[in-house]
Amino acid sequence: MNSWKTLSRTTILDHSIYLRVENHVIELPDGRILDKWPWVIARDFVNVIPVTDDGRILVFRQGKYGYQGTSIAPVGGYLEPGESPLEAARRELLEELGYQAREMIALNTTLMAPNLGFSTGNPFIARQLRFTGSPESDDLEEQELLEISLDELETALLEGAIKVTSWYASFANALLWLKHEES
């Protein structure tokens, strides 16, 4: 299978480090040219699913500007310039919960919208947690820390309690990984 080719790109919106929009001229594998292909560039991010020694999952219940009500949410945030996903996952775990993890398990990386750009999600499971001090989160949202079981996480997934696609994918990925490990 042949790949699409980018023939040119023009920035049409540059809105800080969080969002840039480009117009791409692309050539399809059959030779057709598309001269108006939108491409959105947003920062890559991590989602961290911390697991306690007794198998409980640490999650937040929080609201976001983009949805009504609350959602179950993982620890997470954007990668800083030059930071690896693993470094970002460790930093976010420390900032949001005050924990360090001896074991970080990288799960399957996901693309948010592969034909339109956006960002890449990098989910991790954090285990062998050690509390090192109070969190120093700069999050804008109000959030409540919860400890839930794997069964409660599965119920949250099935009942629509997780409202953000990247969170849903990260939690589902972690649930499958952890359940497979149990068997």
C-alpha positions, 0 to 999 in steps of 0.5 A, a space after each residue: 500500500 502506498 502512502 499519502 504524500 504532503 506536497 506543501 503546508 501553510 500555517 493558517 492559525 498559530 495559537 500558542 504552544 497548544 494549537 496550530 492549524 495548517 492547510 496541506 496539499 497532498 497527493 493520494 496514492 492514485 495520483 489525485 491532488 487534494 489542495 485543501 486538507 486541514 491539519 491540526 497540531 496539538 501537543 502530545 500527552 500522557 495518561 497515567 493509571 496508578 495502581 496501588 499495591 492492593 490492586 486499586 486504581 487511583 482516578 479523579 472525578 472532575 469536570 472540564 469545560 468541554 462537557 457537562 457534569 463530571 467524568 472519571 479521569 486519569 492522571 495526565 497532561 501534556 508533554 513539555 518540549 523535549 520531554 519523553 512520554 515516560 518523563 512526562 508520565 513520571 512528572 504528572 504522577 508526582 505533580 497531580 498525586 505526589 507519588 513516584 512509581 518504581 514500575 511504569 508500563 507503557 501501553 499502546 500509543 494512540 492517535 487522536 485523529 490520524 487523517 487530521 493531525 491532532 496529537 498522540 496519547 501515551 498511556 502508562 500504568 504506574 505501579 509500586 507507588 511511593 508517596 513523596 509529598 503533597 501534589 503541586 498540580 496546576 490543573 484548572 479543574 476541581 477534582 476529587 481523588 477516588 480509589 476504585 477496583 478493576 470491576 468499578 473501572 469496567 462498570 465506569 467504562 460500560 456506563 459512560 462515566 468516562 467522557 473523553 475518548 483518550 481517557 476511555 482508551 487509556 482506561 480500557 487499555 489498562 483494564 485489558 492489560 491488568 486483567 490479562 496479567 491476572 489470568 
